[in-house]
Amino acid sequence: MELRVNNQLHEVDVEPEMPLLWVLRDMLNLKGTKFACGIAQCGACTVHLDGEPIRSCSFPVSAAAGKSITTIEGLTENSDHPVQQAWIKHQVPQCGYCQSGQIMAAVSLLNKKPQPTDADINAAMTNICRCGTYKRIRDAIHDVAGNNAENTLAYEA
């Protein structure tokens, strides 16, 4: 099966129902996308499929064939994407485990809505952060959007 991951074609010999996450991590050695819940609830495994965020832990690899997959490694070569830079500026990560999925969700949101409201952020950012850095995540998203991060409401989970 042929997959386009981070603008590179890869031929993988796997079962069609294998979760995309395991192909990315185990077959292509892209370790930035994390495994956590395994049931598509937490979002640590979020990647983009044709620009849309998906939970790769339960997404069959066969459904990704012929589409463009972007992982955290594919955002930029130097980790200098504006969302990544805002994450650093606002000191978003604590343990950091969920952050690649959080960043991928935020990038997708900002690609669709460059000036998201708090309601837009609430609707799009459904990933779980066990450290509770939701206010920092919101501030970083507003910063990238050019909104005033100092006057945002607290995250409403």
QUIKADA-V218780 format. One record per residue. N is the residue number from 1. D_LAST is the distance of its C-alpha to the last C-alpha in whole Angstrom. Layout:
{{N;D_LAST} {N;D_LAST}}
//
This chain:
{{1;39} {2;38} {3;35} {4;34} {5;32} {6;31} {7;34} {8;36} {9;38} {10;38} {11;40} {12;38} {13;40} {14;37} {15;37} {16;35} {17;32} {18;31} {19;28} {20;28} {21;26} {22;29} {23;31} {24;29} {25;29} {26;33} {27;35} {28;34} {29;33} {30;30} {31;28} {32;25} {33;23} {34;22} {35;22} {36;19} {37;18} {38;21} {39;19} {40;17} {41;14} {42;13} {43;14} {44;16} {45;19} {46;18} {47;21} {48;23} {49;25} {50;27} {51;24} {52;22} {53;19} {54;20} {55;19} {56;22} {57;22} {58;23} {59;25} {60;28} {61;30} {62;33} {63;30} {64;30} {65;34} {66;35} {67;32} {68;30} {69;28} {70;27} {71;25} {72;24} {73;28} {74;29} {75;27} {76;30} {77;32} {78;32} {79;28} {80;28} {81;26} {82;24} {83;21} {84;22} {85;24} {86;21} {87;19} {88;23} {89;23} {90;20} {91;20} {92;17} {93;18} {94;18} {95;19} {96;19} {97;19} {98;16} {99;17} {100;19} {101;17} {102;14} {103;17} {104;18} {105;15} {106;16} {107;19} {108;19} {109;17} {110;19} {111;22} {112;21} {113;20} {114;22} {115;20} {116;17} {117;15} {118;11} {119;11} {120;13} {121;10} {122;7} {123;10} {124;11} {125;9} {126;8} {127;10} {128;9} {129;11} {130;12} {131;13} {132;10} {133;11} {134;9} {135;11} {136;14} {137;12} {138;12} {139;15} {140;17} {141;16} {142;17} {143;20} {144;21} {145;21} {146;23} {147;21} {148;21} {149;18} {150;19} {151;18} {152;15} {153;12} {154;9} {155;6} {156;4} {157;0}}
//
